[in-house]
């Protein structure tokens, strides 16, 4: 279960970077900080373990980055 979620979240991060021009940078605590100019950044776990992690990334991107995945 976890490896599939990991791949899906990585694909979303890649899409945020390439399609929407977001900056994806590692934090010091094993997470990813996703930011876009003029928007509040979101934090994404680097090691998601449950399917709802993917849903949460999509929700946060829509709410805080103005991106609909």
Buried (B, 14 or more C-beta within 10 A) or exposed (E): EEEEBBEBBBEBBEBBEEEBEBEEEEEEEEBBBBBBEEBEBBEBBBEBEEEEBBEBBBEBBEEBBEBEB
